Amino acid sequence: MRPSKLGDDEITAGLATLDQWTLDAHGASISKVWVFDSFKAAIDFIVSVGEIAEVQDHHPEFLSTYTKVQLRLLTHDANGLTHKDFALAAAIDQLMKRDL
């Protein structure tokens, strides 16, 4: 079953539950950037996020430049944001809290 695209109020409420994720100018995706101490730490983060994403059957877009990693979340099937995006973002936030 195709996930339902969220409305503006649902997106605003979802963002309020996350740690510094930003909404793109078109309201179609959320993103966040992390900077790590080393290339290895950045790659380890990508692998950990990949494992979470695989379990949730939802896959982010990654952009990695040495120690900087940017993630972009959207649901392609819905052509915008769904609850799946916010669930994955929340799980990534929890991952980072555990690793601090």
Buried (B, 14 or more C-beta within 10 A) or exposed (E): EEBEBBEEEBBEEBBEEBEEBEBEEEBBBBBBEBEBEEEEBBBEBBEBBEEBBEEEEBEBEBEBEEBEBBBBBBBEEBEBBBBBBBBBBBBBBEBBEEEE
